[in-house]
Amino acid sequence: KVKRLFKHFKRKQKKAKEDLSVINTDSFDKRRFKQIYDMSKSLQQMEQYEEIPLFKELLGDIWASLYKMNPKIKEEITNTELLPNKAIIEKVLNNELYQEYHEMTQLDDLLSAVGTVTFGKKTAEWLDEMKYNNQQLQNLLVQINQLSEQIDEQQNKNDFGYNGNNESEGGNQNGNNDDGLQKQMNDLMTQLAKELKKSMNNSQNSFNHVIANALQEAKEATSNLEKLFGDIGGKLAGNESGILKKLPLRNKLELAETLSNNRKMKEIAEWAGKFTNIAKTKQKLIKENTVGVGGIELGDSFEKLLPTEVMLYANEVTRNEFFRKHSERMLMQYKPRSKEKLGKGSIVLCLDQSGSMTDIETQSKGFALAIMAIARKQKRNFAYIPFAKQIGEVKTFPKGKIKPNELVQLAQEFLHGGTNFHKPLQKAIEIIKKDRFKDADIIFITDGEDSVHPNFLKEFHEVKKEKEFNVLSLVLGEGNTRTVKEFSDKVIKAKQLNNEKTYEIFEI
C-alpha cells in the first residue's frame, strides 16, 4: 500500500511539473504568476470554475499575455487538453484592443494582475452564456466533465484498488483502460477547441466583446484606484500617484478587486477624482497668489500695475505723471489675495452621516477624500469624525495618509439616524488638545439642524480662543445656519455638495 501511495504521489508530482502553458513563459513568469495568484482572492475563486479543464493554466496564460514584453503562442502544443486554452489565447493576442492595452500592462504587475482578473471573469461568463446558447458546446462540456470524473475514478483504482497478487495483470488491463479514456479525452478536447473557435467568431456573441468589456473594466478599476489615492500635486513619474506607488502590490490588488465588485466604492472613487481635481485647481490658485482677488491698492510695484497706469507710461504726454506717481507710491495696482484666517495646520473634518445625507453618501465621502488629499500633499495631519445622533469611529491620519483597510472601512460605514452637533464638536476639541493637532482647524459639514447648549458653547469658545483654531462650516440643502453660526468663523451655504460655493472648502 505504501508503494502504491508513493507511485501515486510521483505521478501527481510529474503532472504538477508538466508545462501547461501555451505561451512562451519561462521559470520567472511561472513564479511571478504564482505570487500574483496567491495574492488574489478573485483568481483563486475562479480556479473553481470547472467548465473546461486547466482553467487556472488559462489564467496564467492570460497574465503572461499581458505582462510579458513579447508574448507568443508556442509553435508546438503536444498536450491536446491545452487546445481550448490555445484557441482563447490566440483570439486575445490578435485583438487590436488587447494590443493597445498591452502597451500599458507589459512589465506592470498591477495592471497585468487586474487585467487577468477581469479577463478571467468575463471569459468564464462568456463560456456560461455559450453553454446555454450552443447545444454542441454544451454537450461537449458535459461529456468532458463526465469523462474527467471517469479518469479520476480509474486513477484511484489504479492507485488503491488492487493487491499484490493481481497487480501485474490488473496493471496491464488498467493501463489499457487509461489509454482508452485518455484518447477519448483528447478527441473531445480537440472538438471543444474547434467549437470554441466557431463561437468566438460568431458575430452575435463575438469574443471580441468579451475582450473589450474585460479591458474596460480593468481600466476603470485601476483608474478608480488612482482616484482614491489621487495627489493634489499630480502624479509622479510612471502610472501611479506617490502614495499609491508605496502601497504593497497585495494591497493595491485587493483594492482594485474591491473596486471591480463594489458599486459604492466605484462611486466614491469617481467623486473623489472629481473633487480632488477641483481641489488641485483651488490650491494652485492660492499658491500662485492670483492677482485681483483682494481688490485695488496704491503702490509702486510694476508687476501689479492696472492697465490704466501702464497706459500713462506708454503715452509720452503722461509719462512724467507716471514717474511722479511711482516716486510717491501712488500708482494703482492689484492687491494680492489677503491671507485667510484658516491656516495651513492640521485639519479636523466633522462629516454629517445622518439619514438625510443618505442620497449624497458617496459624494460626501469623495469630498472628504479630496480634503484628505490636500492634507496628504501638504503633509498636514487629518482627523475624520463621522456623526449623526452619535459619532462613528473616529480616525486620525498622520500627514493625511490613509491605509487600504481604513479606506474600505471609511467607504462602508454610514451611521443614519438623527443629528447631534454637540458630540462631534466635543470630539474635535479633544483631538485639538493633543500635541499633534494643536495647530488644527475644523471643517464642519452638515445638512441638518440642531441646538447646542449655551454652557457648551461657552466652553467651546474658551478652548477656541486658547488653542487659536477656526471653524469653517458648510451647510447643505435647506439646513438652517442659525446654530452653526454660533460656533463657526465662516459659514458657506449651498444647495448641494457639488456646487461652486462648496469648493471654497478646498482653499483651506
PyMOL commands that set and color helices and strands:
alter all, ss='L'
color gray80, all
select helices_A, chain A and resi 2-17+27-39+41-46+55-67+80-93+96-105+109-133+135-160+164-200+207-228+242-246+249-261+263-287+302-304+307-314+319-327+355-377+398-400+404-412+422-432+435-437+454-467+482-487+502-507
alter helices_A, ss='H'
color red, helices_A
select strands_A, chain A and resi 296-299+331-334+347-352+382-387+395-397+441-446+471-476+490-494
alter strands_A, ss='S'
color yellow, strands_A
deselect
rebuild
show_as cartoon
